[in-house]
């Protein structure tokens, strides 16, 4: 199922007419709201277990409006082991990339930090 993110601004995103104000993931075309990580500004494999067990081909990570969220090497290794291409951008660019991949039919998952 393709899904498009309608808009993103600091701390807020709109998907299919619904506004979200906390971090979220998108897996298999479904929004998983209120995404919390074990360490707020770091991404570890346990934070994305559901994505790692999905059939996605690409994971797009939005690292925040200013790119504050850091991706642990273990996430990179886990994605490589599962055959998932990992792409990370500041969230505004990540949203654009996610939409482009989704529209082209790629099985894409997203993990988006909406603030800093």
PyMOL commands that set and color helices and strands:
alter all, ss='L'
color gray80, all
select helices_A, chain A and resi 45-52+73-82+91-103
alter helices_A, ss='H'
color red, helices_A
select strands_A, chain A and resi 5-9+12-15+18-20+24-27+30-32+42-43+58-62+70-71+85-89+108-112
alter strands_A, ss='S'
color yellow, strands_A
deselect
rebuild
show_as cartoon
